[in-house]
Amino acid sequence: MAYVAAHNILSPLGATSAETFAAVAAGGSAVAAHPPVFAGGEPVWASKFPTDWQPPAHLALASYPRFEQLLIASIAEATAGLSIDLTSPRTAFVLATTKGNIGLLDEEPELTAELHQRLQLYASAEAVASYFGSAVQPVVVSTACISGLAALLLAQRLLATGQYDAVVVAGADTVSRFVLSGFGAFQALSAAQCRPFSEDRDGINLGEAAATVVLTAAPAVLPGGTVRLAGGAISNDANHISGPSRTGQELAAAIADALASAGLTAAQVDFISGHGTATPFNDAMEAKAFALAGVADRPVSSIKGALGHTLGAAGLVESVLSVLSLTRGQLLPTAGYSQPMQPAALNVLVATTPAELRVGLKTASGFGGCNGALLLVRE
């Protein structure tokens, strides 16, 4: 079994899960226009921390790059007050990210051997785990935009081996020139606040955040109840290096497998936290997948219009928000939503809605054709 013992979201909307949830529930959004990446370019719409953001002084993180500062600050907040021994060989660390310290390229004039080493994802994982005195070699999960979700499923499997009592899963990514120029080359960026699951959607907003989930083998009581990661699955559609499946069959298969692993049926799903990037292909694919999986009528939301697409952190951020939806009995709205998609309109949440909730479905898709789904259950 894998139970949520603690969590944190560190985002431009708040330093804690509760603050971020409250801001999203109130209809807030951190997405705004920022200066062009290159001279003469268009403004970039993204969700970013203030330029003067600093981690809490007591953490003494001045020597760490910003990406690692975000991770450490999130883990420290999530684990504060927990009885779990982070230095125990029975506590594992899993890091989820897509590009890690790539933002260092914005600051350094040339790629030195030292900088090359700092850019390695395993180097960041080791630095963060070492900060907390971990006795276990950390694991890096970097599977495009499903990294956070995949890291949670890996943690569930690590607990199932009986080798660990707890797994700290943390993820982060930052908005850098490298990432912005890459998505710009795909012509995937929106020139305004993105519009998930809307007919007039035209692209994503990038975002930066860090999030942490502590999973334990023994039940843990959160404010509002006990939440269990009941099951999950990953699939690959082998369609295109950057374009998702056009049929949705592969994400639908992941949803079906996730339900089977959790011992649940589609009818038991109370809400969906969708990937909802607001790109034409992704949102259309998700709608088809939900229909094939028998959950198209379920309330669905995307938080990309509020926090942007936080890449490797997205699956974790959105899973934590789903945990809070379950324990607080509140469905979150979809910031930026404008009009129903055609031909298959979804039941998109446009306002914070009270509801009796037990089962939440989280989905994600990413470059390389990867898809993931997991089920969170309030007991």
C-alpha positions in Angstrom: 0.0 0.0 0.0 1.1 3.6 -0.6 -0.4 6.3 1.5 0.1 10.1 1.3 1.8 11.1 4.6 2.6 14.7 3.6 2.9 17.1 0.7 4.0 20.5 -0.5 3.5 22.8 -3.5 5.9 25.6 -3.9 4.6 27.8 -6.7 4.2 31.5 -7.7 0.8 31.3 -6.1 2.0 30.1 -2.7 4.8 28.5 -0.6 2.5 25.7 0.7 0.0 23.3 -0.7 -2.8 25.1 1.2 -1.8 28.5 -0.2 -1.6 27.3 -3.8 -4.9 25.4 -3.5 -6.7 28.4 -2.0 -5.4 30.7 -4.8 -6.5 28.3 -7.6 -9.9 27.8 -5.9 -10.4 31.5 -5.8 -9.8 31.7 -9.5 -6.3 33.1 -9.3 -3.6 32.7 -11.9 0.1 33.4 -11.9 0.3 33.4 -15.7 1.4 36.8 -17.0 3.4 38.4 -19.8 7.2 38.4 -19.4 9.9 40.0 -21.6 10.8 38.3 -24.9 13.3 35.4 -24.8 15.2 37.0 -27.7 15.6 40.6 -28.8 12.7 41.7 -31.0 10.6 38.7 -30.0 7.1 38.6 -28.6 6.4 38.7 -24.8 6.3 35.3 -23.2 3.2 34.3 -21.2 4.3 32.1 -18.3 3.9 31.5 -14.6 7.2 32.5 -12.9 8.5 33.2 -9.4 9.4 36.8 -8.7 13.0 37.6 -9.7 13.8 38.4 -6.1 12.5 35.0 -4.8 14.7 33.5 -2.1 14.4 30.3 -0.2 13.8 30.5 3.6 17.0 31.8 5.2 17.2 29.0 7.8 17.8 26.5 5.0 21.1 28.0 4.1 20.9 27.4 0.4 23.0 30.3 -1.0 25.5 27.9 -2.7 22.8 25.9 -4.5 21.4 26.7 -7.9 17.8 27.9 -8.0 16.4 24.6 -9.3 17.9 22.8 -6.3 16.8 25.5 -4.0 13.2 25.0 -5.1 13.5 21.2 -4.5 15.1 21.5 -1.1 12.6 24.2 0.1 9.7 22.1 -1.0 11.0 18.9 0.6 11.8 20.8 3.8 8.3 22.2 4.0 6.6 18.8 3.3 8.7 16.9 5.9 8.7 19.5 8.7 7.1 17.9 11.7 7.0 14.4 10.2 8.3 11.5 12.3 9.9 9.9 9.3 13.7 9.6 9.5 15.1 11.0 6.2 18.5 9.6 7.0 17.2 6.0 7.4 18.2 3.4 4.8 14.4 2.6 4.7 13.6 6.1 3.3 14.1 6.5 -0.4 14.3 9.7 -2.5 12.9 10.0 -6.0 13.5 13.2 -8.1 11.3 14.1 -11.1 12.3 16.7 -13.6 12.7 17.3 -17.3 15.6 19.7 -17.6 16.9 20.2 -14.1 19.6 22.8 -13.8 19.3 23.9 -17.4 18.6 27.5 -16.3 22.3 27.7 -15.4 23.0 28.2 -19.1 21.2 31.5 -18.8 23.8 32.7 -16.3 27.1 31.2 -17.5 29.0 32.5 -20.6 30.4 29.1 -21.6 29.9 25.4 -21.1 32.8 24.4 -18.8 33.4 20.9 -17.5 32.2 22.0 -14.1 29.0 23.4 -15.6 28.5 20.3 -17.6 28.6 18.3 -14.4 26.1 20.6 -12.7 23.7 20.1 -15.5 23.5 16.3 -15.0 20.2 15.3 -13.4 21.8 12.7 -11.2 24.2 15.4 -9.8 21.1 17.5 -8.7 19.5 14.4 -7.2 22.6 13.5 -5.2 23.0 17.1 -4.0 19.4 17.3 -2.8 19.5 13.9 -1.1 22.8 14.7 0.5 21.4 17.9 1.9 18.9 15.8 3.9 21.5 13.2 4.9 19.9 10.4 2.9 21.6 7.0 3.2 20.0 5.8 -0.1 21.1 6.5 -3.7 18.4 8.8 -5.1 16.5 7.8 -8.3 15.9 10.2 -11.1 12.7 10.0 -13.2 12.8 12.1 -16.4 10.1 10.9 -18.7 9.1 14.2 -20.3 5.8 15.7 -19.0 4.7 12.6 -17.1 7.8 12.6 -14.9 6.0 13.6 -11.7 3.3 11.1 -12.2 5.7 8.3 -13.2 7.8 9.1 -10.1 4.8 8.6 -7.8 4.1 5.2 -9.5 7.8 4.3 -9.0 7.6 5.2 -5.4 4.5 3.0 -5.0 6.4 0.1 -6.4 9.4 0.7 -4.2 7.1 0.6 -1.1 5.6 -2.6 -2.5 9.0 -4.3 -2.4 9.0 -4.0 1.4 12.5 -2.5 1.3 11.3 0.9 2.3 8.9 2.4 4.8 8.7 5.8 3.1 9.6 7.4 -0.2 10.1 11.2 -0.6 9.1 12.1 -4.2 10.0 15.6 -5.3 9.8 17.4 -8.7 10.7 20.7 -10.1 11.4 22.6 -13.3 12.1 26.3 -14.1 11.3 28.5 -17.0 14.6 29.1 -18.9 15.6 30.5 -22.3 16.5 26.9 -23.3 13.0 25.6 -22.5 11.2 28.6 -23.9 13.1 28.6 -27.2 12.4 24.8 -27.5 8.7 25.1 -27.2 8.8 28.3 -29.3 10.4 26.3 -32.1 7.4 23.9 -31.9 5.1 26.9 -32.2 3.4 25.5 -29.1 3.4 28.7 -26.9 0.2 30.8 -26.5 0.4 34.5 -26.9 -2.0 35.0 -23.9 -3.3 33.0 -20.9 -3.8 29.5 -22.2 -7.3 28.0 -22.6 -7.4 24.3 -21.6 -10.1 22.1 -23.0 -11.5 25.1 -25.0 -12.4 25.2 -28.7 -10.2 28.2 -29.3 -7.1 26.9 -27.5 -3.9 27.7 -29.2 -1.0 26.6 -27.1 0.6 26.3 -23.7 2.0 28.6 -21.0 5.1 27.3 -19.3 5.4 27.5 -15.5 7.9 26.9 -12.7 7.2 25.1 -9.4 8.4 22.5 -7.1 6.3 19.8 -5.3 6.8 17.0 -2.9 4.8 14.0 -1.9 5.8 11.7 1.0 4.4 8.2 0.5 4.4 5.7 3.3 3.6 2.0 3.6 1.5 2.5 6.7 -1.7 4.6 6.6 -1.2 8.3 7.5 -4.0 10.6 8.5 -4.1 13.9 6.7 -6.4 16.8 7.7 -9.6 15.6 6.1 -8.8 11.9 6.0 -6.4 9.2 4.7 -5.5 9.3 1.0 -4.1 6.2 -0.8 -2.3 6.0 -4.1 -4.5 3.1 -5.2 -3.0 2.3 -8.6 -1.7 3.6 -11.8 -0.3 2.7 -15.2 1.9 4.0 -18.1 1.6 3.5 -21.8 3.3 4.7 -24.9 1.5 5.5 -28.2 4.7 5.4 -30.4 3.0 8.0 -32.6 5.5 10.9 -32.9 8.5 12.3 -31.0 6.5 15.4 -30.0 2.9 14.8 -31.2 0.4 12.7 -29.2 -1.8 9.9 -30.5 -4.6 11.1 -32.7 -7.0 8.4 -31.4 -6.5 8.5 -27.6 -6.4 4.8 -27.4 -3.1 4.6 -25.6 -4.0 7.0 -22.8 -7.4 5.2 -22.6 -5.4 1.9 -22.1 -3.4 3.5 -19.3 -6.6 4.7 -17.6 -8.1 1.2 -18.0 -5.0 -0.5 -16.6 -4.8 2.1 -13.7 -8.4 1.3 -12.8 -7.8 -2.4 -12.9 -4.7 -2.1 -10.7 -6.7 -0.1 -8.2 -9.7 -2.4 -8.2 -12.0 0.3 -9.4 -14.4 0.9 -12.2 -14.8 4.0 -14.4 -18.2 4.6 -12.8 -16.4 5.1 -9.4 -14.3 8.0 -10.6 -15.6 11.3 -9.1 -13.3 13.7 -11.0 -10.4 14.0 -13.3 -7.4 16.2 -13.0 -6.5 16.3 -16.7 -3.2 17.2 -18.3 -5.0 19.9 -20.3 -2.0 21.7 -21.9 -4.3 23.8 -24.1 -2.6 22.6 -27.3 -4.9 21.6 -30.1 -3.6 18.0 -30.3 -3.2 17.2 -26.6 -6.7 18.3 -25.4 -8.4 16.6 -28.4 -6.5 13.4 -27.6 -7.5 13.5 -23.9 -11.1 14.0 -24.8 -11.1 10.9 -27.0 -9.2 8.9 -24.4 -11.7 9.9 -21.7 -14.6 8.7 -24.0 -12.9 5.4 -24.7 -12.2 4.9 -21.0 -15.8 5.6 -20.1 -15.1 8.7 -18.0 -15.9 11.5 -20.4 -18.9 12.6 -18.3 -16.8 13.1 -15.2 -16.0 16.6 -14.0 -12.6 17.5 -15.4 -10.2 20.4 -14.8 -6.8 21.6 -15.8 -4.7 24.0 -13.7 -2.4 25.0 -16.6 -4.1 28.3 -16.9 -3.4 29.1 -13.3 0.2 27.8 -12.9 1.3 27.1 -16.4 2.8 23.8 -17.5 5.4 23.0 -14.9 6.8 20.1 -16.9 8.5 17.5 -14.6 6.7 19.0 -11.5 3.2 19.0 -13.2 2.2 15.4 -12.2 3.2 16.1 -8.6 1.6 19.5 -8.3 -1.6 18.3 -9.8 -1.7 15.2 -7.7 -1.3 17.2 -4.5 -4.1 19.5 -5.6 -6.2 16.3 -6.2 -5.4 15.1 -2.7 -6.6 18.4 -1.3 -9.8 18.2 -3.5 -10.5 14.8 -1.9 -9.9 15.8 1.7 -11.6 19.2 1.4 -14.5 18.2 -0.8 -13.8 20.9 -3.4 -13.4 20.6 -7.2 -11.1 23.1 -8.7 -11.9 25.4 -11.7 -10.1 25.6 -15.0 -8.6 29.0 -15.3 -8.7 30.4 -18.9 -11.5 28.1 -20.1 -13.6 29.9 -22.7 -15.9 27.6 -24.7 -16.6 23.9 -25.2 -14.4 21.8 -27.5 -15.9 20.4 -30.6 -17.0 17.7 -31.5 -16.5 16.1 -28.0 -17.1 18.7 -25.3 -16.0 17.7 -21.8 -17.6 18.4 -18.5 -15.1 21.1 -17.7 -15.2 22.7 -14.2 -15.4 26.5 -14.5 -15.9 27.3 -10.8 -14.9 25.9 -7.5 -17.6 23.3 -6.6 -18.3 21.5 -3.3 -18.8 17.8 -3.7 -18.5 14.5 -1.8 -15.4 13.0 -3.3 -13.7 9.6 -2.9 -11.8 8.8 -6.1 -9.7 11.1 -8.2 -8.1 10.3 -11.6 -4.9 12.1 -12.6 -3.7 11.8 -16.2 -0.6 13.1 -18.0 0.9 12.8 -21.5 4.3 13.9 -22.9 6.8 14.0 -25.6 7.9 10.6 -26.9 4.3 9.4 -26.8 4.3 8.7 -23.0 1.0 8.6 -21.1 0.2 8.0 -17.5 -2.8 7.7 -15.2 -3.1 7.2 -11.4 -6.0 6.8 -9.0 -6.1 8.6 -5.6 -8.7 7.3 -3.1 -9.8 8.9 0.1 -10.5 6.2 2.8 
